[in-house]
């Protein structure tokens, strides 16, 4: 094991793909350095403890709800307490699903420890906010200067983050678990996997899928979130698609439910790199995804849509494919181990 003590601070109030990847990153680093994970809520403690990691709970001390300005205020007010908790560590990695989520800890620890931000995506506000988005992007890019460097999940996001921050950005690919490769069984179904919130645009997706003559009458919805009750009400009003809500399912439960002839459909507003796409491809499933930047590294042009008509055309084209045809599974080219070694070298944590 290399020398040095690293603290990984999980600045989040939700459990999603990035939190699972933060656990995977911590587990990889713990093989080489002494690592402790600090979490913001008890449910996150269980997530990291299940990976065999040393965990400390700082309940609601790493992130509380509030706008950008509030994050700076919170960080300044917690400088003394957070620095006391991090005494004896050589480096801190701040895991945040968005820049805003890491700011309070960045303000509190800036100048006390070397800081690295683990960030899956830089959320460009211009497409949503227009001209005001340019100003907000500048504020976010400047806020990233609280940190010494950034880790992200693929080369596309690295280029985007560098363009907004002009900072050193390293890539550590998401860890893709081994999935079982089911055979085609029964009629093909549509499936959504993810958090049921506004960023996933599931309500709009259900409306787009509800067209007359659809070749796929069943939609599996795997996941949970604040919009579940609203989506269940919407699903009951659909005329051509029947939805079944399965809540959160662990990986083995997903593998048991999904078949290789099912089709994953995503309509997200923003993604870093949807892990569910890579897992679906490993199962041999077909994937259709909204044409956003975050999916372009893991899909082809014919797998992307931007309007309801294009989505309908894609689905009808898939239905013409023989249901018994074996779809090609995708094996990701995984350089993750070497990327971890590069990260350790950059952090000066590896023995010379």
N, C-alpha and C positions, 0 to 999 in steps of 0.2 A: 504494500500500500504506500502511496505517496504521502509526503508530509503536508501539513496544512489543514485548517479547519474551515469548512464552508457552511454558511447558513443559507438555506433556500426559504424565502418568505413567500407564501402563497397568498397573494393579495386578491381575494375573490370572495364573493358571497353566493356563488352558484357552483354546481357541479356539472361539468360538461366535458367536451373533448379536450380542451386545453388543460383542465385540471388532471385528467388521466395522463396526459403527456408530460405534465410537470412531475407527476409521480414516477413516470418511466425515466425521465431525465435524472431525477434525484437518485433513483435506484442504480442507474448506470454510473453516476459520479461516486456513489457510496462504495463502489468496488475499488476506488483508487484513493479516496480521501476520507477524512472524518467529516461526516455531514449530518447536520441537524435541520429538520424542517419545522418552520414556524407557521401555524395556520390561524386563520381568522375566525373559524367556526368549528364546533365539535364534529359535525359531519365530515369535514375535511380531514380531521385527525384520523378517522377510521379509514379513509381512502389511502392515506400514506402509510398508516400502520399496517395495513393489509399487505403492503410491499416489503415489510420488515424494516421500516425506517424509524429512526429516532425522531419523535415528534413532540413539540411543545405547543400548547394552546395559548394564544394571546387574543382572547375573544374580543372581537370588534375593535382591535387596536391597529390592525394593518389596513383596514378599509371600512369606511362607513359611507352611506349614500350621500350624494351631494354633487353640486356642479364643480367645474374645474377650480374655481376660486376657493371653494370650501376644502378641496383636497390640499391646497397649499397651506391653508390655515390649520387644518388638522395635523399636517406634518410638522409644522413649526411648534404646535402645542405639545406634540408627543416626542420631541427631540430627546429630552432627558430620559424618559422611561424606555424608549426603544433602544437608545444607545447603551443603557444599562443591561438590557436583555442580550445585546450582541457583544458584550465584553468578552474578549478572548478569541473571537473569530478573526480569520485572516481575510475573508472575502464574503460578500453577500450577493446572492442571485435573487432578484426580485421577479417573481412570476406573476404576470398580469395579462389578462385577456385583451385589454385595451390600454393605451398609454395612460389614460386618466386613472386607472385602478392602481398604478404603481407610483403615482406622484407623491402621495403622503409619505410613504416610506422613503422615497428618494430624497425628499426635503429633509426628513428627520436624520438620515444617515449620510447625506452628502458631506464629504470632508472627514468623515469618521472612519469609513471603511471603503476599499475599492468596491464599486457597485456595477453589476451587470444586469441588464433588463432582459428577461425572457419574454418575448412578444411574438404572438403568432401572426398578427396582421396590423398594418397601419390603416385605420379607417378613414379614407379620404371623404371629407364631408361635402366637397363641391357638387357631386351629382345629386345630393339631397338638399343642400342648403343654398346652392348657387354661389354668388359672389362672397357672401358672408363666410362660406366654407373655406375660402382661401385664407382669410384672417385666422380662422380657428385652426387650420392645418399648420400655419406658422407658429401659433401658440403651442400646439402639440409638439412640433419639431423642436422648438426651443426647450420645451419641458424635458425632452429626452436628454438634454445636456446635463441633467442631474446625474446621469449615469456615465460610466466610462466606455461602455460598449453595449451592443445589443446582440442577443441570440434570436434567430428566427427559424422557421421550419422548412423553407425551400428557397431556391434561387430567385424566383419571381418576387416573393415578399422581401427578400434581401435587397433587390434592386429598388423596389418601391420605398422601403425604409431609408436606404441611403439617399435617395433623391429628396426626401423630406428632412432628413436629419444631418446629412453629411458626416455620419459617424461610422466607425468600424462596426461591421455587422457580420456575424458568423452564422453559419447554417448547421443546425443539428436536426436531421430529418425526424419526422414523427416515427415512432415505433409502431409497426403494423403487426398485430398479433397473428399467430397462425390460426386460420379458420378451417373448419371442416368444409369439404367440397361436396355439397349435397347433389343428388341427381334430380332431374326434372320430375315433378310429381303433380298430377292433376292439372287444372287450368291455371295459366299464368295469372299472377296477381300484381297489382301495383303496391309499392311500399314506401313509406316515409319513415326515416329514423332521425330523431333529434329532439331538441328542446322546443316545446310548443310556446313560442313567443313571437313578437312582431317581426323580428329580424328574419325568421324562417318563412314568412309569408305563406303559411299553410292554408289559411282561409282562402286566399286568392287561388292557390293551387287546386283546392277542392272544387272551386267554381269553374276553373278552366278544364278540369277533368270530366265535368258533368255534361258531356255533349251527347247528343242523340246518336245511337249506333256505335257507341264506344266498344272496342273489342275487349275491354278489361272492366268488368263490373265490380271487382272487389279491391278495396284499398286498405292495406294494413298500416296503422299509425302506431309506431313504436316510440315511446317517449312521453314526457310529461312537461308541465309548465303552466304559467299563469293564464294561458288562453285555452286550456283544455275544455272547460265548461262551455265556453263560447263556440269552440270548434265542434263539440258534440251536438250542440243545438243546430249549427249550420249543416252538419252531416245528415241530420234527420230530415232536412228539407231537400236534399239532393234527389233528383229523379232517376238518374241513370247509373249511379255508383253507390255501392253499399260499403260503409266504412266500419271497421272494427278497431277499437282503441285498446291497446295492450299495456299502456303504461311503460315504465322503465323495465327493461329486460336485461339480464346479464348476458355476457357473450355466448355462453352455452345455450341459453334459452333462445337467443336470436338464431343461432345455428340450427336449432331444432325446428324453429318455425319457418324459416325462409328456405325456398328451393332455388335451384340454379336457373329455373325458367321464370322466376319473379323479376320484377323491374323496379329498381330504385328510382324515385323521382324526387328531386330537390328544387326548391324555388327560392333559395335564400337571397336576401338583400346583400349580405356580405359573408365571406368565408375566408379563412386563412388557407386551409387545405382540408377539405372534408374527409376525415378518416373513414367515414362510413362508405365513401365512394371506393376507396382502395380495398376495404374489406369486402364490399359487394363484388368487385372485380375478381378478387381471389376466390369467391364462391362460384364465379362463372355467371353471375347475374349481369343483365344489361343495365346501363345507367343513363338517365336523362337528367340534365341539370340546367338551371337558368344560366344564361350566358353572362357570368360575372368573372372578374379577374381571378378570383381564388380557385376556380374549378378548371382553368384552362391548362394547368400542368398535368391534370389527371384525366382529362376527357378529350375526345376528338371533336371536330366541328359538327359532325353528324349526331353527336350526343348532346348538343346544347340547343336551347330554345330561348326566344325572347318575347314571343307573343303566344296567345292561346292557339292561333291557327297553326303555327309551327309545331307546337307541342302535339296538337291533334294529328298533324301529318306524320310526325315521328312515331307516334303510337300505332297508327294504322300501318306504317311501313314495317314496324316490328311484328305486328300481328300476321303479316304475310310470310314471315319466316317460319319454317317447319318447327313446331313446338318441340319435337324430339331432337332437333339439332343440338349438338353439344357446343356450347359457347366457349370460346377460348378464355382460360383464366389468365390473369395478369400477375406476374411475379415482379414486385418492385425491385429496382436496382438499389440495394441498400448499402450505403457507405457510412452508416451511422456510427459504427465502432471507431472508424478512423476520424470522424468528425468529433467524437467525444475526446479522443486523444489530442486533437488540435486545440479544442477548447481548454483542456487541462494545461496545455503548454502555454497558451495565451494568458491564463490566469496565474501562471508561475507556480502551479501546484504540483508539477510533475518533477520527480527527481532528475537531475541532470546526469 
